Amino acid sequence: MKYLTSDPAGEPSSILYSRCTVDFKSGKVQMEDIPCRNLEDVLGGFGRSFQILAERNISQAYCGENPLIVNTGLLTGSSAMTGMRTYFSGYSPVKESKKGLPAAMWSAGSGNFGNKFKWTGLDELVFEGCSPNPVYALIRETAEGPLVELKPADHLLGLSTHDKIMALQKEYDNAHFAAIGQAGEQWENVYFGAVTLSTDNQLKSGTDKMRFAGRGGMGSLMGYKNILALVAQSSDKLKPLTPAVKAVNINVVKGGGAARLQPISRGGGGGTWAAYDVLQVFHAVPVNNFRPQGNDLPEKLFRSQVEQQFHIKSEACHRCGITCHNNVYEMKEDGSPGEFLAKFDYEPLNLLSTNIGIHDAGLATQLIHLSDNYGMDSISLGVTISYLLSYNERHPEQPLLNGATFGDFEKIKELVEQTAQGKLPEIGRGSKRLSESTGETSYAYHVKGLELPAYQPETNPGYAWAIAGGHMSMGTYGLLTREGKSDLESWVHGITQTKLQIVGFDMIGLCKFFDITKGICTQMVVDCLKSELNLDVTAENIAAAVRRAFLRGLALELRQGYEKSEYTLPAEVWERPNPNIKLPNITNPEFFAELQKRIWDIFEPELARL
Amino acid sequence: MNVTIKLVGIFQISRFKEAVHEYPSGTRVRDLVDELRISGPLLGIVLINDIHACVEDLLNDGDTVCLLPFIDGG
């Protein structure tokens, strides 16, 4: 970025970002400094990429005109804790309107790739068209500025995400990597391929401790373009920690919203896995395709149960003091860790275990490991499989595919492997298409074509207005369960005002755990921007920019053919209300109809003014 | 008065899962939280008789209080 002003809200065009466009059709690689149009452009991430996507008319995701945009946020590569995010944007292969038009999507991931990418001097990399041959892109710093080169990648074909990264590590030192797995290579039949991002821990230990930009199939789009990996090679350019940023970082770890994600040994809550225990009190842990049974089955995956058999180690992203990772290892006889098995986060764990009838931690680690190494979004994979299992339970006389049912690990594992290898497009193209092919759509747990994360829709009608997946782009997942809000006013306010602000994290380069309850419109972020970049911006400026970016995302959905009737929940929620969930029913048809009306009454005038 | 206390998740570590404690009238949820040395930032949800409540709420004889940690993200 080039800063010719300290006022990004008032003079955004005096801030320029460095973009490289790789056009496979013409063979040109063009470097430009682009003046920012607004504060959203300055902040980065989807705030910028969605403005580019809005300029394109795309009717199918797999076409040369659909770009893959790789960018960072303003605080990526900074000293601010969690500032490591990389964003991948494009029109999604998996998320589509009922009219069949692809939705714009972004997906974000940590790991150290984002830092290295930023430190090459590049802010954004746009891939146009498709490469005729498999390639990887090398992004490196030179004395003349960032340089992007394409390299043959035939030797990477067929390798897992982890193996691709380890192969590239042998060729490039001082670098970090983004790679797709076999699933992304099979883009025609796998629409939810993930992009994997390397971590320091992975490169040093040689174990597959990676991070993921999983949602929306950006790895499949990358595979369609025949780009198997990205290499960012640069010296480290972390600035010395200033007193202001140091104070913020201490607050993030000790006093901010992330304290409860700290390891239990440090007095924290133990990461996202802890949601199992909490949601189980309300019988709201998804079981067997989002049908909690009111029993204690989910407790088998409680941390307290799992740590009797496995060694759980708290680990962190590079330089992050939150240490929210719960890495599961085999436990040796003396209690010390053996082989690394998988990382247990709430969403992938639930959707690849309890929600498909698997109640054994060891089996869960195998499925998570497979999903990660093949390079698939564990949420879309898990939910599409749970739909299939539910269908087979309802049709025992004529089941689909291999006839797998809930809890049948061997058959489920076979489904995962064959999906990743492109042999099962029925699963690889997601739950919306699969359910439309069977004609039984009511229990397909997606909203607007994107599979739900592991929070019951009965607890979160806000899903309907999430623009990039449930818990990452609409922070209402705890409004009923955590805050106990069951009145219409609270939900209207949450969806249209406070909880949409969660998407700010997908602009600025910070992880949501920087301060998940307050978002980025805080003095902490203002202080970081001043100290790191000498930018004077208010929390109000940031909030307005985040809101505009969110509304642009909503407008883009509508332009891609979404009808208001698609802003809804899976029909099973009201067709077959689940009596086991011990929470007020806020997803009955009457409540939801009134919610829809009130929300559009607020959003529509603003959308008209965009 | 007797109050049943249920602790969830990490709150059970070095404490208990469920217990009945005796308190004087006028006791609030906060008094239980302080007595049990539960960290404020970690306390996410308070239920009294399965209904969402807050730490300032007064308790009555026979109440069941459930204390749950925060949940965040995924």
Interface residues (C-beta under 8 A of the other chain):
Chain A: G255 G257 A259 R260 L261 I264 G267 G268 G269 G270 T272 A274 A275 D277 V278 L279 V281 F302 R303 S304 D345 Y346 E347 P453 A454 Y455 H471 G478 T481 R482 E483 G484 K512 F513 I516 T517 K582
Chain B: V8 G9 I10 Q12 I13 S39 P41 L42 G44 I45 L47 D50 I51 H52 A53 C66 L68 P69 F70 I71 D72 G73 G74
